[in-house]
Amino acid sequence: MRTDTHPTTTTNPTTTTLALVRNLGILAHVDAGKTTVTERILYATGTTHRRGEVHDGTTVTDYDPQERDRGITIFAAAVSCTWDGHRINLIDTPGHVDFADEVERSLRVLDGAVAVFDAVAGVEPQSESVWRQADRHGVPRIAFVNKLDRAGADLDAAVASIRERLHPAPLAVQLPIGAEDAFTGVVDLVRMRALVWADGGDAAAEGPVPDELREEALGRRRVLEEAVAELDTGALEEFCAQGSVSAPTLAAALREVTRTGDGVVVLCGSAYRNRGIEPLLDAVVAYLPSPLDVPAVRGTYDGTEQERAADPQVPFSALAFKVNATSTGRLTYLRVYSGTIGKGDAVWDAGARRSERIGRILRVQADRHAQVDRAVAGDIVAVVGLKSARAGSTLCAPGAPLVLEPPGAAEPVVSVAVEARRAGETDKLASALARLAEEDPSLVVRTDPETGQTVLSGMGELHLEVAAEKLRRSHGIEVNVGRPRVSYRETVGRGVSGLVFRHVKQDGGAGQFAHVVLDVEPLGEEFGKGSGGESGDAFGGFEFRSAVVGGRVPQEYIRAVEAGCRDALAEGPLGGHPVTGLRVTLTDGATHVKDSSETAFRTAGRLGLREALRACAMTLLEPVAEVTVTVPEDAVGSVLGDLAARRGRVSGSTARGGAAVVTATVPLAELFGYATRLRSRTQGRGTFTARPTGYAPAPAAASER
């Protein structure tokens, strides 16, 4: 099967090549069938000759032993394949909320995405989260409603949930043929044809629309034309002039509204039964953008903003989005935005401000690699030989430095103490933990100053379990892991005004003098509205202002005071937790003609804010999560009682497919061990998902738990 709609190309070989590239990710809630979709794409494109199955542990992209044991995607995996003359660089991303940072780093370098939804469940909590992440990065998407062969599958209900919860204009371009177990194919509403798959067959049989579906198909085609005409000028003009929209115009309009994000094309199928994959690939080629269709990448260097077009002839620039330490060397995954890089070339790490040399360039097929001589704009490749590059590092031509915006990183919310089980492996453990943190920036390793313990922090219980298991399997270190603890924060409940702090130090030679006057107040309700890659920033709730007049404190010293205040946020007065949600205003100050310096004012800012916080009324904050519990209807009462005992606040309950879906906000500390408790209360029939949503005031004794 091939599409008859292609992006416009020119006779320029470079432009033509880039127009035939698609860099996309597969996004979904856990268990929506995302990895199965990826495996069927690889099979349909001839990249693999056997269908990989998650339940059999034979998948290409879920190649890590833990992924195969647990049956979920943990690490983002990149693969390349070809379809209809186009090269598709595809990244299969995790669906579990604990690994949302893997999704964030992947989305930063993608041009498009396929969002996979369960035909029974519709939009689920994590699918909503990854959708919002894609919104922030401006990544165009098409939707694939999977598992239409399941009991209770309903394409219209899934489309309605996309409209209600994600708020784009969903544009269904297919009509299912058959329902549930009798699902055999789809009607292509753009070209008005039927595609039917036989049991065990690989390719669809194309034919006319079945007579019994023709009237419904025509009605849905009309609805599609009207919806697209509302979003695209070209389609509107043809619709008004002719009363309908032709297939070429409709396809071009669908591509444009996908690129702008005004609408999302919706396809359907059953990946497990290999139905609907070829039309999905056609849609990827027809509607998702090439590197030429997205805006030129922007970066800065020494305060100057620069722009680099997707052109192999301009200076090289690339963003490292993943680092993987293997037995054969350190792999750094790059998205090349501009220029060309070859084996042995020197590149400049703009963040570290050091030169590196490319040893080898690899085309990635999950855990397998094929060596290539060069990489050009639009490529996603792995390179060997880089020593200092980290996830988020910008690599560029030495003579044309540029710093690209790195992927955002969420602050960890759960911590455990770890120690080597065998004496003499402490140093080996420290080295292994450093390597884990290098590969996964959402893991943070620190030493507790009071107990001297090594503390590993991450995004959830599962995240830390996977890290501990990797220490055992990959590094051969048996570790003892302590009880999980959440990461608390402190905030200002009631502030102070006019706090005066003078820093004076004279011990021979040049002295230090800084005088500052600070006001401290709560930042307000807006600072803690999201976390873990959501739209808010519960971890950056700090604002600094200067109200100094008359030049009493020079501008460079004001910046030093701000830096000192940020230093003071690391430890609050209640329990040494990080401080967030406050506004600090420098209202006055004084300098000394000889002894004032940036160092002195930074020290004054740090010590002055610490003193101010001790004078404020402080509030302890704990992380909270939105929990979605799916249980049999006869177990709802028991589940609601258990959530109440865990200090949960129930926000809603709905019926879906013979089960009840309860949503609640629960302190993260109360969710440790909840999976086991839920299974016991529902005889193993209950499931739940949880995603961090911010911070809320904690009970006074919370930090002692």
N, C-alpha and C positions, 0 to 999 in steps of 0.2 A: 504494500500500500504506500502511496506517495501523495503528498499534498500538491496542489497546483498553484499554491500561493507562496511566493518566496519574497524575501526582502529585496529591495531594489539594489542592484550592483552596478558598477561601472567597469570600464575596461582596464582600470588600474589594477594590476595583479594584487598589490597589497590590500587595497580596499575590498576586492573580491574575496580574498582569503579571510579577512576579519569578519566580513558579513556572513561567513559560513561557520562561525563559532558561536556556541551557546555555553555560557557558564551559569549553571543553575544548581540549586540545592533542593533536596526533598525534605519538607517540613511536616510535622504531624505530632499529635498526641501519642503517647506510648500505646502500642498495640493497635494502631489504626491501619497497620499494614504497610508502613513506609519502606521498610527494608525489603519486603516482598515485592513492592513496586520497583525498587531499584534492581533487584535480581532479575525480574522479568524484562526490564529495559535492557540489561546486559545480554540476556538470552535472545531477545528479539533483534538486537543489533548485531548478533553473531559474535559478540565479545566473549561469551561463554557458550559452551556446547551442552551444558547440563543445567537444569533449573535448580538454583540454590534454594534450600528450604530452611527457614529459621528453626523449626522444630527438629530437624535432622542435624543441625549444626554444620550445614554445608554451604552457607552463604559466603560470597566473596567479600562483601563490605564488613560484615560482622566477623572478622577473622581472629580477634583476640579471644583467648580461651575463656575469659570471664564473660564476654558477650555471648559466646555459644552456650556456656553453662547457664547463664541467667535468662537467655532468650530475649535480650534487649540490646539496643545500640547504646554504647557508652562513649565511644570515641568517633568523632567525625572522620569519615573515610572518603578519599577522592578516587574517582575512576574516570576513564575516558572511553568513549565509544563513538561510532559514526552512524549517521542515519540520513539517507537521501543526500549524500554528499556533504553533510554538515558534521563538524566535530563537536561533540557534546562533552564538556568537562562537568562532571556531576559529583556533588558532595552529599553523601547520605549523613544526615545529622541525627543526634540523639533526640528522643521524644520525652525522656524523663526530666522533670523540673530540676533535679540535682545537677544536671549537665547542661543547663541553659547557657553557660558561658561558652561551651563548644559551639552552640548554635550562633551565639553573638559573634564569635570570631569568624565563623563561616559566612554569615550574612554580610559582614563587612567587605568581602571580596567577591560577592556574587552579583551577576547582572539580572538574574531572574530566579524564580522558584516555583515548584509545584507543591501546593498544600494538599495533603491527603486527609480526607475525612472518612469516618466510619458511617456507612449508610444507615445504621440503626441509631447510633448515639449522636450523630450530627457534630456540631461544634462542641468540643470538650475543653476543660480548663486549660490544658497545656497547648492545645491547638490555638486557643485564643491568645495565649502568651506569646507564642512564636509569631503569630500574625502581627501583633503589636510591635515585636522586635523588627519584623520586616518593614512595617510602616515607618519606623524611625530611620531605617537605612534607605527608604525609598525604593525597595526592591519590587519590581512588577511580579505579579503572581497569576497562575492559573490554578484552578481547583480540580481535584480528582476525587469523586465520591466513590469510595472503595467498598468492597464486601456487599455488593448488591445481591449476591446469592444467599445471604443470611436471612433467617426468619426475622420478620419485622423490618426488613430494609425498606426505606422509603426515600426516593430521590427528592421528591417535592418537600418533604419535611426537612431533609438535610439542607436544601437550598434556602428554605425559610429561616433555618437557624443561622445560616451564613448572613442573610440579610439583617436579621434581628440583633445578632451578637457581634458581628464584625463590621457591619454597616457599609459595605460596598454595594454596588448594583450587581447581583449575581446574574450572569447571562448563560442559562443552560442551553447548550448547543447540541444536546443529544436527548433522545427519548428511549428508555429501556424497552427491550423486547422480552416479554416474560417477566415474572416477579419471583423473588426469593429463589428457591431451588430450580425453578423453571426459567431463570434468567439465561438467555442464550445469546443476546446481541444488543445492538443499539441502532436507532435511526439517526443518521447524521442530518441535522436540521439545516446546516449550511448548504450542503450539496444535495439534500433530499434523496438519500440512498440508505439502504439497509446493510448492516454489517453483522454477519452471524458467524459464531464460532462453534464448531463441532466439538464434542467431548474428545479430549486428547489431541485435538488439532492445534497447529501452531499459527496458522494464518486464517484471516476472516474471509468468508465468502461474501462477495459484494453482489447486491441485487436490488430490485425495486422495493419501495416501501410496502410492507404487507397491507392488503386491502383493509383488514380490520383495524389497522392503526393509521390509515391514510388521513382520515378526517381529523383525528387528534393531532397528528404530525403537522398538518397544514395550519391548524389553530395555534400550535406552539411556535411554528415558524413565524406566524404573523405577530405573536407577542414578542418574539425575539427581534424582529425587524423594528417594531415600534420602540422597544427599549433602547436599541442601538441608535435609532434615529434621534432620540432625545439626548444622546451623549456625543454624537459625531456629526459635524456639519455636512460632510460629503454624503453620508447615508441619509441625512435629513433632506437634502436637496433632491436626491434620486427618489426618495419615498414620496415627496410632495409632487414631483413631476410625473412619476409613473404609477404611484399607488403601491409600489413594492420595492424591494431592494434586491439586486442581483447578487449571486454568490460571490463574484470577485469583489464587489463593493462592500458586501457584508464582511468578508474575510479581512479586507484592508481596514475597515472600521473597527473590527474586533481587535486587530493588532494595535491600533492607535489608542483605544480606550484601555487596553492592557498596559501599554507603555506609560500612559499618564496616571494610571491607577484609578480612573473614574469608574471602571467596571472590572469584573473578574469572570473570565470564561470558565464555565463549569462542565466537566466531562464526567463520565461514570464508567464503572466496570467492576470486575472481580479479578484482582491481581493473582490471587492464589490459583484460580482456574484459567489464568492467562487470557482473560477477556477484557478488551478495552485498552491494551497497551500500545498497539500500533497507532490508533487514533490519538492517544496521548502524545506519542512521539511526534506525530504530524503537527499537533497543536504547539508543542515546544518549538518546532522549527518555524511554524507560521506566525505565532503570536508573541513569543518572548523575544526580548531584544538581543542583538549582537553587541560586542564591545563598541561598535561604531554608533549604536543607537542610544547609548547612555552618555551623560555629560562628561566632558574631559575632567580627569582627576585634578583636584586642587590640593596644594600643599603650601607650606611656608618655609622660609629659611632666613634666619637673622631678622625676623620681623617683616619680611617681604613676602607677599602672597604670589604664588606662581601657579601656572596651569600647564598640564601635560596632556596632549591629545593621544588617542590610541593609534599610534603610528610607529612602526618599527624604525623609522628614520630619525626620530627625535631622540634627545638624551634619555638614557635608561632610567626607569624608576619602577620599584616593586615594593609590595608590602608583605612581610612575613606574618602569616596568620596561624602557624602551627609548628611546633618543634617536637621531634620524636627521636629519642636516643635509642638506637638499635644495636644489635651485636656487631653489625658491620660498619657502624659509624653514625654520626649525628645528622639526621635529615631535617632540613628547614624547608617548609612548604611556602611557596611564593605565589602571589598573583602579580603577574607582570602587567603594568598599566601602560608603559610606553617604552620605546626603544627596543634594543636587541642585546642579549647577553650570550656569550659563548663559553665553552669549557676553557678554564685557565684565565679568564678575564678578571681584572681587579674591579671591585665595587667598593663604594663608600657607605659605611653604616652611619647614617646622618645623626642618629640619636646618640650612639656611643662615640661618634666623631673619630672613627678609626677605619683603616682600610682592611678589606678582606679579599680573599681570592677564591673563585669558584673552582672546586675540584672536579665535580661531575654534575651533569644535569640529567634528571630522571623524569620520564613520563610515568605517572603513578597509576597503578592498578591495585588499589587497596594495599596489601602487603607485598605485592610484586611490582617490580620496576623495570622499565626499559630505558636504556641510556640513549640520549639524543645529543646532537652536537650543539644545539642552540635553542633558546627560547625567545619568543618575540611578544610584542604587545598583544594582550588578550589571552595569553597562556596561563595555565595553572600547573606548576611543576614543583618538584622537590630538588633541592641542590645539596651537595655534600661538600664540606670543606669550611663552612662558616663556623667560627668559634664563639663569637660574642652575640650574634643576632638572637633575639628573643621574639616571642609572639608580640606583634605590634611594632617591630623595628622596620624602619624604612631603609631600603637599599637603593642606591642611585649611582649614576655615573660620577666618578671622582671630580670631574670638572664642572658638574652641574648639580650641586647639592640641593636636596629637597627633603622636607619632613612631611609625611602624610599623617592624617589623623589616625591614631591607632584604635583598635576595637575597645569598647568600654569594658570594664571589669567590675563585677559586683563584689561587694564585701562579703566575706564568709559569715555564716550565721550559727554554725555549730562547731564545737571544738572537742577534741579528745586528747588525753595525754598518752604518749607512746614511749615505749622503752624496749631496748633489745632484750630478748629473753635469755640469750647466752652472754655470759661475761666476755668482754673483749671485743664485742661487735658494736660498741657505741660509736666509734668513728665511722665504721662502715654504714651504720644507720644514718648518721648525719649526712654522709655523702649521698646515700640513696634518697633521702628526703629532699635534699637540694635538687637532685635530678628530677624528682616528681614535680616539685614546684616550678622548675624550668619548663617542663612539658605542659603543665596545667597551671596557668597564673591564678586560677581561682582557689588553689590550695596555698595556704600560708603557713609557714613554719616559724615558730618563735620559742624562746625559752622563758618560762615563767620566772620572774625575778624573785618571787617569794619562795617557791618550792624547788627551783632549779630543774623542773621537769621540762621535757620537750613537748610542746603543744602543737598539734596539727589541726588546722581549721579549714572548713570547707562549706559547701552549700547544703549539706544534709547528711542524714545517717548513711544512706546508700553511697553517697559520694566518698565518705570516709571509709566505709567498708571496702569499696573498690580499691582505694589507695592502700589500705592495709594488706589486702590480698595481693596487690601488685608488688609490695615489698617482699612478700613471701615467694611469689612465683617468679618474678623477673630478677630479683636481687638476692634471693636465697637467705632472707633474714626473717626469722621468727620474732614477732613482736607481741608484747602485752599492750592491750589497748584499754584505756580507762573508760569510765561511764561518760556518755556524751553530755556536753553542757552547751547551752546556747550563749551567744555573744550579746551581752547587754550593752546598752548605751545610757548616757546621762544627758539630761537637758535642763534648761533653765525654766523653772516654774514662775519665779518672780525675780526680776533683775535688780541691779543697783545703778545709781547715777553718781557721776562725779568722783569716782574712785581715783585717788592720786597715788602715783607710785614714782619714786625717785630711785634710780640706780646710780650709785656713786661708788667708784672703786679706785683707790690710789695706793699702789704698792711699789712706787719707784718707777721712773720713766713716765711714758704717756699713760694717763689715767683713762677712766671711763665715766661718762656722765650722760644720763638721759632722764628726762622728766616727762611723764605722760599722764593724761587724765582720760579715763575710760568710762563710757556708759555701756552697760550690758543689759540686753532685754531678750525675751523669747522671740524667735523668728516668726512664729505663727503656725497655723494649721497646715500650710502648704508643703512643709519640708519633708514630711514622712509618709507620703502617699504611695510609695511604690518601692520595690527592691527587686534584686535578682533579675535585672534586665527589663523591668517595667518602666512605665513612662515617668515616674517620679524618681527622686534620688534621696532616699532616706539616709544616705551615708555622706552627703555633701551639704548638710544643713548648716552652713556657716556663711555669714555675710559680714563684710568689713566695710566701714565707711569712715571718711574723714570730714570733720566739720571745723578743722583748724583754719583760722583766718589770719591774715596779716603776715603770712610766711613764718609764723613762730616755730613751725617744724618743717624743714625742707622736704621736698617730695621724696627724695631718696631715703630719708629717715622714716617717712610714713610707710613706704613699702617694707622697710625693715621691721616696723612695729607689726604690720600685718603678718609677716613671716613668723615673728615671735609668737603672735596669738595662735597661729596655726600649729606651731610646735606645742603649745599648751593644751591643745584639744586632745592629745594622745591619752591623757589620764585625767579623769574627773575626780572631784573630792569625795564622792560617795563610796566608791570601791575601786577606783583606778580604771574605770571603763572609759572608752572614747566618748567625747562630748560632741553633741550635735544639736541642731535646732536653736541657734542663738545668733543675735546680731550684736556686733561690737562697733562702737563709734568712738573714734579718737576725737575728743572735743578741744583739747588744749595740750600744751607741752612747752618745754623750754630746752635750750641747747647751751653748751659751753663752747667758747670760741676755739679751744684747743682739745678738750677731752671728749667731745661728742664724736660718735662714729656710727656707722651702720650696725656694727657688732654690739655697741652699747644699747642702741635703740631696739635691736632684736631681743636682747636679753631683757630689757625693760618690758617689752610687749609680752614675752613669755611669763615672766615672774609677776607682772602686773595683772594679767588675766587670771593666773592661778589664784592670786589673792582675791580678785573680784569674784571668782566662782565660789570661793569659800564663804563669801559674804552673801551670795545669792541663795534663794530657796531652790534647791535642785530636785529633780524628779528622775527616778530610775525608769528606763524604758526596756521592754522586752520585745523580741521579734514575734510577730503574729503571722498566721498563715490562713489563706482561704482554703477550706477543706470541702471537697465534694465527695459525699459518701453515697454509693449505690448499693441498696440492700433490698431483699424481698419485703413486700408490704407488711407481712406479719412480724417483721423485726424492727419496724420503724420506732415503736415506743421504747424498746430497749436501747436502740442507738441514740435516740434523743436524750434519754436519761444519762447515758455515758458521756455524751458531749457536754451536757450541763455540768457533770461532775468534773470535767476537764476545763472548766471556766470558758466553755464555748458559747458563742452567741449565734443562734440559728437565724439565718437570713431568708430561708425559703425551702420549700419542699414541693416537688412536682412528681408526677407519674410519667414513666417512660418505659414502654415495652414490657409492661407487667411488673416493673420494679419501681421503687421509690428512690428519688434522687434528692438528697438533703445537702444543702450548702450552709456552711457555718464559718465563723471566724474564731480560731482557736489559738491560744498561745503556743508557740513552737515547742516550748519546754514540756508541754502536756502531751505531745504527740509521740514521744519516744515509746516504742513498744506498742503503739496503737494498732498496727497491722495484725499482730497476734491476738490482741483483745477483740478486734472486730471479727476476725475469723471464728473465734470461740463463741461469740454472741450470735452469729448468723450461720452456724454449722458450715463454715467455709464458703458461704455464698456471697458474702459482702466484699466490696472493693472500695478503695478510696484513693484520691489524689490530693496533694497539698502543694500550694505554691506560696512562698513568702510574699506578703503584701505591704510590709512596713513595720512600724513599731508602735507600741501602745504603752501607757503607764503600767508598771508592774507592781504587785504587792510588795510591801516593805521587806518581807523576808525572802523575796524571790531569789536574790543573788546568793543566798546561803544554801540553796538546794543542790 
